[in-house]
Every structure is written in structure tokens, then in C-alpha cells.
């Protein structure tokens, strides 16, 4: 060898895809609201007039699912013996 040592290489990866853009100059569709929407906002309404959505951060979906203690919404589950 000629005395040079390879130290490592960086992997060539694709760039992330571009964010989707929506037409410029859109206005909130709520009657009387003049809020201009961002080109990155896919909704047709502004934040104030959009329906509230609370994401499920962890755990099971609600709706009668049994929790780890065998209770549903604070009531003990009756099991047949």
C-alpha cells in the first residue's frame, strides 16, 4: 500500500420530497372570515374555524376497550365462572 488509509464513506441518500403546496391567495371558507391561508395549509378554513381534533397519543382506542385492570370506564367487568 502507499500509506493512505480509507477512513469511511458517507452514504448517498435522496433528498426528502418537497412539501405539497396549495394555490396562493386562498381565503378561509367560513362566511365573513377574511383570513388568508398559507400555501402549505391543505384545509379550506383557518385554524379558528377548523373543527377541533384531539389526536390519540398513546394507548388503546377508547370505546369500551378493556384496560389492563379489567375495568371499562370505571365499572368492573362481570365474568362468568
Buried (B, 14 or more C-beta within 10 A) or exposed (E): EEEEEEEEEEEEEEEEEEEEEEEEEBEBEBEEEEEEBEEEBEBBBBEEBEEEEEEEEEEEEEEEEEEEEEEEEEEEEEEEE
